[in-house]
Amino acid sequence: KAGVTQTPRYLIKTRGQQVTLSCSPISGHRSVSWYQQTPGQGLQFLFEYFSETQRNKGNFPGRFSGRQFSNSRSEMNVSTLELGDSALYLCASSLATGLAPEAFFGQGTRLTVV
Amino acid sequence: AQRVTQPEKLLSVFKGAPVELKCNYSYSGSPELFWYVQYSRQRLQLLLRHISRESIKGFTADLNKGETSFHLKKPFAQEEDSAMYYCALSPSSGNTPLVFGKGTRLSVIA
């Protein structure tokens, strides 16, 4: 089956702009999580959506938002971009049921803010 | 709050030598623990989880609740083990996000 797909793979934006990233989960997976990966901080949790509802949220400012559609696809939006938002943004999907469910990651979107 | 600590940013070992990647966690309950691996130019993927008690690619990890540790071990390192390794914790099953450590880069020298 197809893996988690993230688009676009690369983005260059200028400060103050806004950006939307997309994630298509594995078919049948209802949970989609977003992470920010940077060399200094590793993977930091942004938010998780399950059945179109935000179920968990990390400690990021309100400029970071997301949503999930009825087909489980998810989008993440960052408004008023700052230089510090430059990072690899990873999306992960899972069944989110049972014990210790595996999270399947996409290849990420590398965002560069200049 | 949950926290995962990987004290080593970089670990270099010779091929055939034993490997131990350290992971300590902070959580008051019974966590689910995982090791994820990211090989060069590949996506992050699950290596193993403590609940499965399995050995993957020769790696094992034992949960030590007394020491709150979940160290990853392999008796004989191979060059293909070179990668970034992340320890992760989930406070409960199914509906809470993973908390990751900052990762350890393992370099296996031929």
HADDOCK unambig.tbl for C-alpha pairs under 7 A between the chains (distance, minus, plus):
assign (segid A and resid 41 and name CA) (segid B and resid 102 and name CA) 6.16 0.50 0.50
assign (segid A and resid 42 and name CA) (segid B and resid 101 and name CA) 7.00 0.50 0.50
assign (segid A and resid 42 and name CA) (segid B and resid 102 and name CA) 4.39 0.50 0.50
assign (segid A and resid 42 and name CA) (segid B and resid 103 and name CA) 6.64 0.50 0.50
assign (segid A and resid 43 and name CA) (segid B and resid 100 and name CA) 6.09 0.50 0.50
assign (segid A and resid 43 and name CA) (segid B and resid 102 and name CA) 6.72 0.50 0.50
assign (segid A and resid 96 and name CA) (segid B and resid 94 and name CA) 4.30 0.50 0.50
assign (segid A and resid 96 and name CA) (segid B and resid 95 and name CA) 5.99 0.50 0.50
assign (segid A and resid 97 and name CA) (segid B and resid 94 and name CA) 4.65 0.50 0.50
assign (segid A and resid 98 and name CA) (segid B and resid 93 and name CA) 6.52 0.50 0.50
assign (segid A and resid 98 and name CA) (segid B and resid 94 and name CA) 5.94 0.50 0.50
assign (segid A and resid 99 and name CA) (segid B and resid 93 and name CA) 4.98 0.50 0.50
assign (segid A and resid 99 and name CA) (segid B and resid 94 and name CA) 6.43 0.50 0.50
assign (segid A and resid 100 and name CA) (segid B and resid 32 and name CA) 6.02 0.50 0.50
assign (segid A and resid 100 and name CA) (segid B and resid 93 and name CA) 5.23 0.50 0.50
assign (segid A and resid 100 and name CA) (segid B and resid 94 and name CA) 6.54 0.50 0.50
assign (segid A and resid 101 and name CA) (segid B and resid 94 and name CA) 6.22 0.50 0.50
assign (segid A and resid 102 and name CA) (segid B and resid 46 and name CA) 6.86 0.50 0.50
assign (segid A and resid 104 and name CA) (segid B and resid 45 and name CA) 6.57 0.50 0.50
assign (segid A and resid 105 and name CA) (segid B and resid 43 and name CA) 6.45 0.50 0.50
assign (segid A and resid 105 and name CA) (segid B and resid 44 and name CA) 5.88 0.50 0.50
assign (segid A and resid 105 and name CA) (segid B and resid 45 and name CA) 6.67 0.50 0.50
assign (segid A and resid 106 and name CA) (segid B and resid 43 and name CA) 6.35 0.50 0.50
assign (segid A and resid 107 and name CA) (segid B and resid 43 and name CA) 5.04 0.50 0.50
